[in-house]
Amino acid sequence: MNAIPSSMSRPAGTAAVDWRRVLGLVLRSRALDDLEESRLLPQREVLYQFTARGHDVTQVLLGQFLTGPRDAVGAYYRSRPLALTLGLALDDALASTMMRTGSMSEGRDIGVVFNLPRLDGPCVLPACGGVGAQYTPAVGWAQALEYRARTLGDRAAAESIAVAHGGEASTATNGFWAALNVATTQQLPLLFFIEDNGFGISVRSDLQTPGGNIAANLASFRGLTVLDGDGADPVTAAGLIAEAVGAVRRRRSPVFLRLTVPRLSGHSGQDTQTYKTAEEIAHERARDPLRALQEWLVPARLTAPEWQQLVAEAHAEVEAAYERVARRPGPDVAAATRFAFTEHDDRGVPLLQRQGGLRADGIEPAAGVPVPKPEGPRINMLTAIRRTLEHELAGNPRVLVFGEDVGRKGGVHAATLGLQDKFGIERVFDTSLSEEGIIGRAVGMALAGLMPVPEIQFRKYADPAAEQLNDCGTMRWRTANRFAAPMVVRMPGGFFKCGDPWHSQSNEVQFVHAPGWRVVMPSNAEDAVGLLRTALRGNDPVIFFEHRAMLDAAWARRPYPGDDFVVPFGQARRLRDGEALTIVSWGAMVERCELAIAESGVDAELLDLRTLAPWDREAVLASVRKTRRCLIVHEDHGTAGFGAEIAAVLAKEAFFDLDAPIGRETMPDVPSPHTPALLDAVVPGVARLATAMRELVAI
């Protein structure tokens, strides 16, 4: 379509706006809203509906300027007009809200959280249901653009930007402030595009930020260009958007743009807006940007009949899309459990995601070999981890290591000591003290084709990042294998010489319970090398748990197993054969179990699971069927600890093979205490384990 000519003066940069296309997309967005609100929601063909009415003109205008070959948008649940502008088809939009096949999630997620995978042209990163969850992944994408441009020589990245799109209420979230700090301190090409409709559901803006204007409060924020204006005036909005996008693209630095818009319907389809007065609703309707667009276009640029014809065409196209989508079947219920992790076809070929990770970007890491080739003296686990990171950094320029204190200091446990000196500050770097920012940034980097290796300094510190960890793990499943964000999260934890509730927790079961995460927990240096290399060359997100007690433990030392050594996930290691009892353990408890076997005199078989998601069910079942007794030992709490899952599987699948009850030795349900005496009283010790072994075989 051709742009509508105009002799009127307009803000600089808006001459290239295709106003006819803007109008057509807004009308189609409105027609979708009308169809869903008036028919599909009452008929329950749509179960969850969010209108963008009032936000639509500014979003479509923004989409006109996102022309970079690797532009990306961190979107939210009201971003459909923007997604339509960037290429989302009407059929796909309706298929998502109507929960039909071929949609963006195959009915797995609510239909208003959009995504648009695209390796060449603007893409929409997978939206989430959580408010503010879009910001830090957008920052990660922006940082990946700079890294790809400077280090990998990617010219397309140098021409592209990231956009974080949200409403004013989301500026009160942890994700927003984490992203703002990263974008400004690192000077990243990121546009914060904030639509302020005055209400977060029913809560007014002045409870989200002092005075109700976040732009005014950020006016003196260093390293940030701040723009503010009326999004209900299309021409003014177009000028501000052109200025904002142009500034980010030219200066490669962040811009914050706030546009005030009316919310012309409730927060969602179920929201009746009884908290608004009649005067407030009338005022919002009077500020409808589509009405302003009509007043500007008709009759100066379009005749009234032409306008009506465009309205009719939009409704006809949406109705036709509805007729097509209504004929599509619902999702395949048999496929509901698919794509929690990477899957393979009958020939063993991986069914790759369309975007995210090395493989979707055309990079296939070496497979490695599962047989160690020991070389040199025994090294501790800490050195093994550092050496593996060093080798993978050297061999793969897309690997980036970052976190609090990992740079000049080399990590609080020294696992990254010297790596920044060798590989530079762009590849091994410190971050702000924000776990939300660390993990969310890693998500964006992974989506942009890098292999991020974020460190969470201690296990307990992962709690502020819980939302990003959850969203990362579920991404492949909730986008039906369209997107994935493979990464390796290094996470030290567990007791050491002493304990405390903040640095010494394990609670690894939380991540095993989180869909989409591989969880590994090595007990020694050799396994640490193999498991870490497998994770770094893999295609799924991995929690790599580094037990603090084993980082320099003499028992955990092994010769370096070689630069190609890998340990396949889901394969337990049998450390000792036995006939009388099966011991199942992992992490720091493996050493204690081995010592306890020697002290007890019991002919026990010892299995080190090594990985908990997946875990080697067959090895455990085979051993228990041989010994007919089992003791499960772990450091985590007994109630709902991972040992309970193992026990449940044994009770179901090996019940008639057991000659004694399944035993469990764990920590009681208390945090890790600080004083060594108290710590020894709660963490399973050698004497306690030896007693438990003798008691089990005596039954």
N, C-alpha and C positions, 0 to 999 in steps of 0.2 A: 504494500500500500504506500502511496505517496504522502509526504508530510503536508499538512494543511497550511497553505501560505498565510502569512500575516504581515501587515505593515505596522502593527502595533509595536511599540518598544517593549522589550522583554529583557530580563536579566541576562548577562553575558553567559554564554555556554548553553543556552536552551534552544538555539536556532536549529540544532540537529535533532530535536525531539520530534518523533513521528506522532503527532497528536491524534491522527486518525487511528493509529495502532493502539495508542494509549486508551482512547475511548473504547475501541472494540474489546480490549482485554478487561477493562473495568466493567463494561456491560456484561461480559460473559461471567465474570466473577460474581456480579450481582445476581445474574440469572441462576447461577449455582446456589447461591445463598437462598434465593426465593424458593427454588425447587425443594431444597432440603428442609427449610423451615416450614413451608406451607403444606407439603405433601409427605416427604420421605420420613421426617422425624415423627409426625403423628401416626404414620402407618408402620413405624418401626422398621422401615427399610434402612434407616440410618439410626444408630443408637447414641452417637456422640457427635454433636455438631457445634462448631465454632464459626461464627460469621466474621468476615473481615470488612463488613460494610462500614465505611467511614475511614478505614485504613487503606483502602484499595488503590486510590489514586496515587498516593505517595509511593506505595510499593511498586506499582507498575512503572512509575517514573524512574525509580531507582534501577529497576531491571533494564531500562533503556541504556543506562550508562555502564552496565557490567558487561563489558565487551572483551575483557582480557582473556587470553587462552587458558589460563589456570585460575581465574577468579573463582571464589567459593564463598558461600553464604552459610553462616551458622544460624539456622532458622529456628522459629518457634511455632506454636500451634495456631498462630493467626497469620502465617506467612504464605497462604495459598496464592494470593494474587501475584506475589513476587515469583513463586514457583511457576505459575502459568506463563509469566513473562519470559522466564528463562527456558521454557520449553516443555513444561509439564502439559501433557495432552488432556483435554477435557474428559476423555474416556478413562484415563488413568486416575484423574482426580476423583471422579465419581466411583470408580471401582474401589478406591481406597475407603471412602466413607461408607459405601454400600457393602463392603466386606466381600468382594468378589475376586475370582481368580485373576491373575495378571496385575494385581494392584501392587503397591509399594511394600506391602508386608504380607500379602496373601491372607489377610484377615487376622494376623497375629497382633497387630497394634491398632490403636485408635486411628481412624482415617484422617485425622487432621495433623498428624506428625509426619510431614512429608520428607522425601529424600529424592535426589536426582543425580544418579551416578553419571559422571562424564569425565573422561580423561583429556578431551580436547574441547574446551569451551567451558563456560561457567557451570558449576555444579552446586547442588544444595546438599550440605552435609546432613546426615540423619538427625532429624529433630527428635526431641525427647519430651516426655510429659512433665518433667520437672522444670519449674520456673528458674531461669538463670543458668541452666545447664549448657546452653549454647555458646557461652562467652569464651571459656578457656579453650575448647577445641578450635574456635575461630582464631584465637591467638596462636595456637600451635600451627595452624595452617599458614598464618602470616609469617611465623618464624621459619617454617619449612620453605616458603617461597624465597626468603632471603638466603637461606642456606643453599638451596638448589641453584640459585642464581650465582652466588659468589664462589661456591666450592665445586659444584657439579657442572657449572657452565651452562645452565638451563636458561636460554634466552626467553622462553615463554614465561618462566617464573618471574623474570625481571620486569615483565610488562603487566604483571597481574597483582591483584590485591585480595584481601579477605574482608568480609563484612560480618559483623555481629549484629543481628537484628533482634530487637526486643521491645517490650513495652516499658512504660515508666516504672511500674511496680518491680520489675526484675532488676532495676538498678539498686535495690536494697539487698540483693543476695550476695552471698560469698563469692559466687562465680563471677559476678560483674566486677567486684573490687579486685579480685585476683587477676582478672584479665586486664583491667585498667592499669594495675601496677606493672604487669609484665610488658604490655604494649608501650607504655611511656618510658620505662627504664631501658628497654631494649630498642626503642624507636622503630616499631614494626609497621608495615603497611596495612593498617587495619582501620576500617570505618566502623565506629559505633553508631548504628542507625536506630534511634529511639523514637518510637511513636507514643506520644503522651496523650491518652484519652481521658486522663483525670481520675480514673478508677481502676484499682486492682480488685476485680470482682465488685465488692461494695465499698472497699476502703479507699479513701481519698488520697490524692498524691501527697498532701502535706504530712501524712503519716509514713510515707516512704522516704521522703527527703525534706529537710527543713525548708519551709516556704513553698514546697510543692514544685520547685523548678530545679531539676538536677543540673541543667546546663548552667544556670546562674551559680550554683554551688561549685561547679568545676571550672569556672572561668579563670581561676588563677592556678589551676593544676599544671605543673611544669611538664613541658614536652608534649602538650596536647593542644591542638587547635579546636576551639569550641564554636559551634554555630547553632543558632536557635531561630525558629521562625514558625509561621502559620502554615501547617500542612493542609488546611482547608482551602487555601488559595493555590490552585494548581500552578499558576505561572510563577509565583513566589517560591513555591516548593521546588519546582523544576530548577530554578536558578540556584537555590541553596544546595540541592543534590548534585548538580553539575559542579559547583564549586567544591563541595566536599570530596566527591570521587576524584576529581581532577587533582586536588591537593594531595590526597593519599598516593595517587599514581605517580605524580611528579616528585614529591618530596620523600617518598618512602617512609612516612611517619604517620602516627595516628591522628585521626580527626574524629571529633564527637559531634554528631548532628542530632538535635532534638527538634521534632516537628509536632506541634499540637494538632490533634485530630479528634473528631467526635466518635464516640462508640455508639452506633445507631441501633444496635440491638443489645441484648443482654450479654453477659460474659460468655455464656454458652446457650445452647438451645433450651436448657431447662431453667434459665435465669429470667425471672419475670420483672426484674428491676424495680421492685416495690420500694427499695431504699432511695429511689430518686423521686424528686418532686415533679409535678407536671410541668412546672416552669423550666426545670433542668432538662427534661426530655425535649421540650419545645425548642429550647436554645440549641441543643445538639442537632436537632433536625434542621434548624435554620442554617447550621454550618456545614451541611452535607457538601463535601467537595465535588460530588458529581453534579449537584445543582450549580455550583460555581463554574464548573467546566461547561455546563450547558449554556449558562448565561454568557460565557466568553465566546463560545463557538457559534451560537445561534442568536441572531441570523447572520452575523458578520462573516462566518466561515462555513457554516452549514445552514441549509434551510430547515425549517421545522419538519417537513416531510422526510428529508434525508435523515434527520435525527431519529424519527420514529421508525424509519426503515432499518437503521442500525440496531435499534433496540429490539425490533422484531427478529432480525437475523440472529442476534445473540441468543434470544430465548429459543429460537428454532434449533440452533446448533446444540444448545444444552439439552433440549428435549430429545433430539436425535441421539445424542450421546447417551442419555438415560435409556432410551429404547434398546440401544446396543448392549449397554452394560447389564441391563435387567435380564438379558438372555444368557449372560455368562453364568456358569455354575458357581456355587459357593466354594470355599476352600476345601481341599482334600483333608478330611479329618485324620486319615491315616498318616499324613505327613506332618502332623502337629509337633512331633519331637525331632524333626529333621533340622539340621543346620545350627545346632548348638555349637558345634565345632566344624572344622574342615572335614568334608566328606570326599569319598573317592568313588569312581564308577567301577564297573565290574572288572576293568583292566587295571585297576589301581591308579588311574589318573585322577588327580585332585579336581574336584568341582570348585573352581576358584570363584571368589567374589569378584564383582565387576570393578570395584574400586577399593583401595586401601591395602597397605602392605607391599612388600617387595614384589611378590609374584604377579599381582595385578598390574604392576608397573613394568613388567617384563624382565624382572631380575629373578634368577633361579639360583639360590645358594647351593654350594656343594653339599652332597649328602652326608659325607663323613663315614667313618667305619666304627662298628661297635666293639672292636677288639683293641684293648689298650696295647701300646708299645712303650713300656716304661723306659724312662731315660733320666739319668742323673740321680741325685740323692732324694731322700724323702723331703717333701715340702709340706708346709701347713696349708690348711684350707684357704686361708686368706691369700697366700701367694698364688695358689692355684686359681682362685677367682680372678685376681689381678692379671695373671698371665693369660688367661683365656680371654678376658676383655681386651687386652692388648693385641692379641692375635686377631681377633675378630674386627677390631677397629682398623687394624692395618690392612686386612683383606677386603673389607667392605666399607666404602666411603659413606654409605648411608646409615651406618651405626652411629648414634649419638648417645653419650652418657651424661646424665645431669641430675642434679638434686642439691640439697643443702650441704654445703661444705665439701663437695666432691672435687672441686677444682684445685686451688692452691694448697689447701690443707691435705687433700688426698682422701677425704672421707674421715668421719670420726672413728672408723675402724681401720683406716688405712687401705681399704680395698682398691682405691683409685689413685694411690700415691704415684706421682710421676707421670700419669697419663696425660694430664693437661700440657705438661712441658713437651711431651712427645707429639701430641696430636693437635694441639692448639685450642684456643678458647672457644672456637665455634663448634668443636666436637666434644669437648669435655668441659662442662661449665657449671657454675654455681647458679642457684635459683633463689628467689625470694622465699621467705618462710611461709609457704602456703602449699599444703599438700593438694588442695583443690587445683591450684595453679599448676603444680608439677604433673599430676596425672591427666588433667584436662588438656594441658599443652601437649602431652605425649599422644593423646588421642588424635588431635589435629595433625601432628607430625606423621603418625602412622597412616592416617587417611591420605596424606600427601605423598605416600610412597617411601617414607623413611622407616628405619628400625630404631625407635627410641628405647633407651634403657634408663628409665627414671629410677632413682633410689628414694625409698622412704626410709628415713634415718633409723627409726625404730618401729616395730610392728604396731604399737599403740598409736603412733602418729598417723597411721593410715585412716583413722576414723574420720577426720575432716574431708577426706577424699572419697568417702563411701559412695556418694552419688555418681561421681565420674567412673569409679571402678565398676559399679553396677551397670552403668550405661555402656561402658566399653565391652563388658562381658556379654551383654545381651544383644549387641549390635548385629552380629551376623544373623541370629535367629529372628530378631524383630524386623529386619529388612529382607528376610527370605533369601539370604546369601547375596544381596546386592552390594553390601558394604561389610568390611571387617577392619579392625584396628589392631593388628598383631604388635605386641610390645613385650618387653621383659621387665617386670617390676621387681627390682632387688629390694629385699626387705629383711634386715637383721632383726632378731628377736630371741626370746627365751631367756632363761636364767644365765648368769655368769658366775662370778665369785660371790656376788650377792644378788639380791633382787629388788624389785619395787614395782608398784602398780603401773608405772609409766614407761619403763624401758625394758621390762623383762617378760612381757606377756607373749604367749604363743598364739592361742586361739586360731590356729590354722584352719579349723573346721569352718569358720565363717566364709573363707574363700572357696573351700570345697563345696559349700552349700550355694555359692553364687554361680548361676549358670554361665557357661562360656569361658571360665578360667581353667587353665591347666595349673596345677599346684604341685610344686616339687620341693623336697626337703632333704637334701643330701646329708649324710652323716660323716663323710670323709672327703679328702682332697680329690681322689680319683673320680668319684661320682660327681663331685661338684663341677669338675671340668666337663665331663660328658654331658651332664644334664644342662649346664649353662650353654654349652655350644648347641645342643639340640634346640633349646629355647630360642637362641639368637638366630638360628637358621629356619625356624618354624613359621607357621602361618596362623597361629592362634595366640591370644594374649596369655602370658604366663606369670604366675607369682613364684618368684625364686626366693625361697625362705632360707636365709643364712643364719644358722643357729650360732649365737654369740659364744656359747661355751665350747664350740668345736672349731672356731676360727683359728685358734692357735693350740688346740689340744694335741698332745703327743700321740694319742691313740688314732686321731684322724689323719695323721700325716701319711702320705703315700708318694711314690715317685710320680713325676709328671707323666701322664699317659699318652702324650703326643698331641700334635696340633690338629689331627683329623679325628680324634676320638670323640664319639658321641654315645650317649646312653639313651636308647629308645624309651619313651614314656610308657608307663604301665607295666614295667618288668621289674619285679622284686628281685633282690639279690639274696641268695642263700649263703649266709656266712658260716653256718655250721650244720652238719647233718645230725639227726637224732631220731630216736625211735619212741621215746616216752612222752614227749611234750612238744608242742609247737609254740614258739614265742614269735609274736608279730609286733614289730616296733618300727620307729623312724626317728630321724633327727638325733638329738643328744642322748636319748634313751637307749639307742642301739649299743653304745659302749657299755652302759651300765648293765644291760641285759647280758652281754657277753661275760662280763665280770661276775655277774650273779650266777650264771650257769656253772662257771668254774667253782664258785664257792658252794653252790648247792649240791654238787655231785650228781645232778639230774642229767640224764642223756637227752638233752633238748635240742630241737632243731630251731635255728634262729633265722628269721626272715626280716630283712630290711626292705620295707616297701619302696623307699626312695621317692616315689611319686604317689600322691593321694588322689589326684584327679588327672588321669585315670589311675585306679589302683588294681593290682594284680590279683583279682579274685581267684583265678584258676590256680595260681601257685599256692595261695593260702588254703583253698579247699583241698588241693591234692595233699598238702602236708598234713592237714588236720585229719583227713581220711586215713592217713598212714599212722599217725601218732595217737589219734582218738582223744586228744586233749589239746586245749588251746588257752594261752595266756596272752592278752593284748596289753601292751604297755605304751603309754604316751604321757607327755608332760601337760597337755591341755586338761581342762576340767573333765570330770567324769560324766556329769550330766550333759547329754547331747554332744559329747566329744565324738571324734571320728571313730573311736573304738566301738561306740554303740552301733554304728552302721555295719562295721565288720561283724560284730556279734549277731546282729539281726540277719545278715546274709548266711552266716554259719548255722543259725538256728533254723532257718528255712531250708537250706540246701544240704546240710550235713547233719541234721538232727539225729538220725539213726546211726551215724558213725561215731557219735560222741559217747565216751564212757564217763564223763564228768561234766559238771556245769562249766560254761565258758567263763574264764576269769578275766578281770580287768584291774590293772593297777594304774592309777592316774593321780593328778592333783585333786584335792577337794575343791569345792566350788567357792574358792576365795581367790582374790588377786595374789600375784606373786609378792610375798613379804620381803622387806629389805634386810633385816638382820639375818646373817648367815644361819644362826641357830633356828630361827623360824623357817627360813627357806628349806633347810635340811629336813625339817619336820613335815613339810607338805609335799616336796618333790620326791617322787619315788627314788629310793636309794638302793644300793647294792644289797644290803642286809635284808631290807623289806622285800625286795624282789626274790631273793634266794628263798626266803621263808614261804612266799606265795607259790614258788615252783615246787617246793617239797610238799606243801599241803595239797596241791592239785594232783600230783602223781600218787599221793597216798589214798585218794578217794577210790 
